Amino acid sequence: MGTVVVRYRTAPESADENARLVKAVFAELAAADPGGVRYATFRLEDNTFVHIADVARDPNPLGSIAAFAEFQKDLAERCEPGEGPNPQSATLVGSYRMFAADFGG
């Protein structure tokens, strides 16, 4: 499937709730350990969120995570107008110790 980067900016009053929903996704991923996915989320100081998902199999394991469905449900409404989710395929150009593969893992 490959790597996807999703970027969006939430309204200030929605940013903490968005972060809470994202953390719930990671908690469920840790508990379920579905395999086939590497996933990270960053929150920037302007309430922009950047998600990086590297999916190794089809169907996407995130689809089996209930917290991920809950997170996605009202995402567009949590975003600033015109700053909604913008998923794009991505290719890694370089990395220094950012990912497990950099450590041989």
C-alpha positions in Angstrom: 0.0 0.0 0.0 2.8 2.5 0.8 3.2 5.6 2.8 0.6 8.3 3.2 1.0 11.7 4.8 -2.1 13.5 6.0 -2.0 17.2 7.1 -4.7 19.4 8.4 -5.2 22.3 10.8 -7.8 22.2 13.5 -9.7 25.1 15.0 -8.0 26.1 18.3 -11.0 25.0 20.3 -10.9 21.6 18.7 -7.2 20.8 18.9 -7.1 19.2 22.3 -10.1 17.0 21.5 -8.4 16.0 18.2 -5.2 15.1 20.1 -7.3 13.0 22.6 -8.9 11.1 19.7 -5.5 10.5 18.1 -4.1 9.2 21.4 -7.0 6.8 21.6 -6.1 5.4 18.2 -2.5 4.7 19.4 -3.8 3.1 22.6 -6.0 0.7 20.6 -3.2 0.0 18.1 -0.9 -0.9 21.0 -3.6 -3.2 22.5 -4.7 -4.9 19.2 -1.2 -5.0 17.6 -2.7 -5.6 14.1 0.7 -5.6 12.3 1.3 -4.3 8.8 1.3 -0.6 9.8 3.7 1.9 11.1 2.0 5.2 12.2 3.0 8.5 13.8 1.2 11.7 14.4 2.8 15.1 15.1 1.0 18.2 16.4 2.6 21.5 15.4 2.3 24.7 17.5 -0.3 26.2 15.1 -2.6 23.2 15.7 -1.6 21.6 12.4 -1.6 17.8 12.7 0.6 15.6 10.5 0.0 11.9 10.3 2.4 9.5 8.6 1.2 6.0 8.0 3.3 3.3 6.3 0.9 0.4 5.4 2.4 -2.9 4.4 -0.7 -4.8 3.6 -4.2 -4.7 2.2 -6.7 -4.2 3.7 -5.3 -1.3 5.8 -5.0 -2.4 9.4 -6.2 1.0 10.6 -9.6 0.1 9.2 -10.0 -2.5 12.0 -9.4 0.0 14.8 -12.6 1.4 16.2 -10.9 4.4 17.7 -9.6 5.3 14.2 -13.2 5.3 12.9 -14.2 7.5 15.9 -11.3 9.9 15.2 -12.2 10.2 11.5 -16.0 10.6 12.1 -16.1 14.4 12.6 -12.5 15.3 11.5 -13.6 17.8 8.8 -15.7 19.7 11.4 -12.8 20.0 13.8 -10.7 21.7 11.0 -10.3 25.3 10.1 -12.2 26.2 6.9 -10.1 25.2 3.9 -7.6 23.4 6.1 -9.2 20.0 6.1 -7.5 16.6 5.7 -5.2 16.4 2.7 -3.9 12.9 2.3 -1.0 12.4 -0.1 1.1 9.4 -1.1 4.7 10.0 0.0 8.2 8.6 -0.8 10.9 8.7 1.8 13.9 10.6 0.5 16.1 10.3 3.5 16.0 9.7 7.3 18.5 9.7 10.1 17.4 7.6 13.0 13.8 8.6 12.6 12.3 5.2 11.9 12.9 1.7 13.2 14.4 0.7 9.8 17.2 3.2 10.4 18.2 1.1 13.4 18.0 -2.2 11.5 14.7 -3.0 13.1 
